[in-house]
Structures are given as C-alpha cells and as structure tokens.
Amino acid sequence: MIVITDPTGKDPNGAAAGSMSFAPNMFQSTFLVSKKLHVAVLAGGLGKGTARLEAILACIRRLELGMPLEEAVRAGVEKSPTDRLLVGGPRRGIVVGGSYDITVVIVKGNKIIIKQYHSSAGPNIVKIPPNVKCAVIHLRNTPGNPLYGTATKVRVEAAIMAGRMIRDGLPATEVLTRVMGYVARKSGEKYGGGAVNITAGLSTGDTFVPARLNERGFPLDAPYRKVCPKCGWSAPYPAAGRYTRCPVCGSSLKTEYAWQVARDLITVRKNQPVVRVYGVRSAYDKATIVEIVQSLIQRGKRDPTHIARAIDNAIDNNTLLGYDYVLPSDIKVEPKANLVTVYMRPLPPGYKKRPLKTPVPSEVLHALGLLGSALGVTLIVLGCVRELLHRRTRGW
Ligand SMILES: [Zn+2]
C-alpha cells in the first residue's frame, strides 16, 4: 500500500508505504525506499525470487537515471510479468504494473473517488498523477490463510477508511499504519513486512521482519509491548503479558499494538529527534534505546554524556543485555538535522558483563550499519533476495 497526503513533499509525514502478508516466505515480497529519490518500490507476486529481483533492479536503475515512474515500472514487469511493481512518492504520483488487485482512492476536496483494477500479468499500467492526494491498496488472500476469501471486501473497506482519513487531513504515516492494523485484523494478511515514510526516509527496518527465511514476521494487529507512561519502563510480548503494573514505579501500563509501533517509528514529530542505532542485537533493543534517547531530549538533555549515562543505566539494570558500556564519544548529536546516532558495542556471545577491552570499534559498526543503505536505498524485507540484492547493489 502507498498513501500520499501531501503530493508537494513539504509535510515530512505526507507520503508512506507499507507491506505485509500471510505467506511465510513473504518476501519474496520486497520493499525499498530511496532517501535520495523519495520513492518507494513494493514488489510481490507469483514470480521466482530471481526473476523478481531482475524486475526490481530494472525498475530501480531507471529511477536512478531520472526516468518517469511509468517507464521504470514497465521495464520491471517486462522482466517478470507475473510479479507486481507498485511504485510512488511525493511529486511523482503512483504507478502499478504486473499482476495486481488494487483499489485506488483519490481525494479532491470533500470528494472521495474509489476505483478497482485487476490484472493477472503483463504491462497493464495504472497511473495516478503527481498532484493528487491518493492511496493505492493491493490485497489478495494467501492460500491457507484462515480468513481466505475476505480480500475483496477488506480491500474496499480499507480504501473507504483511507479516503475518509485523507479527506479529514490525517498525515500519510497515520493513514497507512491505521489501515494496516485494520487489514491485518480483517484479512489475516498480517505478518510484517513493515512501513516507510517516503518523504523523510524513515523505516521500521527489521522490527517486524522474520529472523529467518520462510518464517512469518510479527503480526501487525497484535500487541507488541507494554509501556509505562510515567517512567518509560517497557517490556516486549510475550514477557509483557506477565505485568499489569509497572515493576519500577507501580503505574498502570499502556499496551502498544504493532501497527502503533510502526506509526511511531516512521512519524516525524516536532522536537522529537530521529535516533539511529547501530550495533544492536535485536529490534527490541533498538526500540528501547530510541525511547531512552527521545525521552531525554524531550526533557532538554541532549548532551552525549547524559545520553551515555542513561543507556548505561539500562545496561546496569539488565533492560539491555550483552552490551559494553557506552561512551559519550559513541554518541553523535546533530542538532540541525535533529538527529542522534548511537553506536552500541555488543559483547561476544556468552559474556554478560563488560569485558576489559572494547571488542568492536565504532567505525566498524558504522560501516555495518551503512551496508543497508547502499545507493541511498533502505531495504526492508526478505531473506535470500535481500542477500542477493545487497551483493548486487554494492557492486554498482
Ligand atoms: Zn513506571
């Protein structure tokens, strides 16, 4: 799904894309956002991994050369006609080609226009012009899904829901993630996948993505964690199920669903810094560190020393396990970009306590973190195709 609520690209939350599925080998479905080009590329369908990869690469190459979306999509689906490419961004519109079942929503003033399109293969291109508020939802049921047969109905409901939210002025990041929560619950096509903010270049990264190929990711309609609104303590599910009150301060806890976590990860908020974290062991650790840094900065503490001390506290009280202590030099604060970068040093397996020597220099971690952004492209999903694509794009 792609949603554009600000086609001019001025609102940092005005364009977003997301993807999920019931299929265990979901990706197979691929998902890219280019920070440089401000465009998202979603791919899926019946083709084999390699054919789809060729389609994606053909499409991206043309986008890199500044060609129109339509040409890029056409070139892509020529390589693999039974796959689908859904490509779009602010100032560019949205183009779909290949094999799809989509509902298109266009909002003009108070008017919501909804149309449906079907294509089983080939260069059947649907184009939405660059200057309109719009959404495109592709939805099919995967065989084996207990809610098989719901796709057509849910696709239309989702489109109406998106149309109303766009008309009411909600930003794309909000519209997209709410619709994803709804579609996950009603159609069963619910496993992450993830979401991106196309304008600002933020993504959910590997938060909801399966650790191994041919597994399912995290369901976007399920509770993801419990958070204490008073002191910031949090625990992920399933462990969170054991708590009704905060073990630190006794306050009642707030349950956050995965789609809400997705929304918070891709939404740019005033005064809220973007936090990048390298060298973490899990998506949960990353979310914990992002939260620590954001709550400090909202309280006016943007000094690297403060931030390092707060992360060290989380290491001391075992909220973060298996990391060396953080030094102020491991934290880069860039006030102009409203960006904070944190380099964590994971300890070798088996170590619980801090060793005497630092195992990994932060430069190495930085390089590792940047592997995912070759060409200014952040890759969200998939196992072996992700590997392949990394190898290919790094060669460019
Ligand atoms: Zn608390």
Residues whose N, C-alpha, C, O or C-beta is under 5 A from the ligand:
A	BS01	ZN	C228 K230 C231 G232 W233 C246 V248 C249 G250 S251
